[in-house]
Every structure is written in C-alpha cells, then in structure tokens.
Amino acid sequence: MCRPCWIARANAQSLAFWCTYHPTQVSRDSFLERLQILRDAGVRFSVGVVGAREHFGEIEAMRTALPADEYLWINALDPRPPDYYTEDEVAFLTAIDPHFPFNAAPPESLGAACRAGSLSISVDGAGNVRPCHFLGTSLGNLYDGTFQPRRMSCSNRRCDCFIGYIHRTDLPVAAQFAQGTVERIWAN
C-alpha cells in the first residue's frame, strides 16, 4: 500500500484504481481511510476482496462500511479445492456480489475480445505498461514514450479475476458495464 499524498496532485479524470482489500495485510480502518482520500480527490476506483472463508466476517464488515452505492466485487479463492464453497456460502457471497457465481466458474477466455490495452492498462512503478495485470505483453513504457495502446484479444486460457474480465466484451457483466449499470465502479 502506497502513501496517497501524491493523489491530490494527479489528474483525477485520467486516474482510476482497483482497490483490493486483504485483511491479513492492512486493517479495515486504514483501507477505508485510503478509500476516503480517493473519494475526496474525485478519483475513480473499485473495491474488491478475495472470497476466502476465513475472511467472510471481514467481507461482510467491508460491505457494511462502504456506501450502499459502491459495488464490492468478490473474487473466488484461487486456487481452491473442488467444492470449496457450500451452497450457503455461494448464496452469502452472491448477496454481496451478484457476479460472484460467474467469477467462481468463468468460461474460457483465450481469444476473447477485451478492452484491456486500449481502454484499460496496468502500469508498474517503473512505468512499464501491460494491457492487463494478468498478461505479460508489453505495450511500452510511460516514461520513455514507447507506450502505445492497442486493442487485443485475451491470451490467457482463463480470466477469473474481476479486474480482468470486466473488460471482456463478450460477457454479461461487460455488457452491463457498457450500458452503465456497473458504471458506479468507475464513478465513485
């Protein structure tokens, strides 16, 4: 987790964050304070958590702590043993994130059309740009001027993380995003 003091100087119109809450790495209060800094600066962000059983209490507490209009995405624990989630656990997680069942059993993604690389990118601290956090394909570097956005299809066999599959154009969740029903992810 980085210090957010630089955010006040950033262009809030071109900045957006995927904020994943990991209860074993940061306190809920500290995480929520950082989200408030983003809200106050007018920066877009999404909030998510990994659906590990030992974090169910924290997932529920995070959902309660967030404003009602902020979507909380839940990624299924991966890897996990077969039948890791009971029906009641899937129902619990789906009540918080209606897309959780999709995340727990995503379809193949190899070759699927995706907005990653053109409308969304992943940048590391050195300025190296990839189309997606989960792809190693280089799109250049922000600092040396070699970055070139490009639309591409997914080169992974499976995309099972919300921050990846939200950009696929062939999925129902992506269609909802395009229609604006998931727009609150970006418009916090």
Steps between C-alpha positions, in 0.01 A plus 500: 500500500650833397469837668217683325629859542586529127138437399400861570742605222382240248248552221191335651340472154769266374569306818317192627587229751412138567504483879514148639450457871724232651413476873828327584700786346321818613244595760146573383516850651822582314358367173179701544703815576687456171172459312377824654811677372412378150138613538607843625739539205229397252700198386314203353553161662350161558515295819537127524608213719596134460223269620706291740289335772716642777416850372120467483456713813726770354321482164168560674651781710649665189165483320336666801771768523484600133233736370201304368562616142860373489527158344712246689633231267604164638754279329470131571799356683739365238640243507250319716398137549194372313174582679679755720182707531177356641166607351442723804842663457435567131165654596669717765765626256246546218284716726799737521625460142237376253780409256675268743363175343646608166833572664501159669452321165610729214496382140818461295644835391772414250437713191209693655466865402607732780529872567827447691786670322280768351257624766676349802866436570722377781807706589779401738712740704765525226239613245483170311156455348316174441148464364387320814637417843487133400677525163873536447465669159690830497333811358810713562589740776328819616826675586703437185214571258476148358153427639250430223146393594348226289189288503569132526340169581569313822805275489423322828313170509274626777428840647362450849558836667254788496770752410567298185167368375314829551672609178389205285242605243330159472382460860173610664685702765686684223170571323365647824814709527454628146136588580605686814343272761840423643618857442508564874821294502667785319304797626557484874 
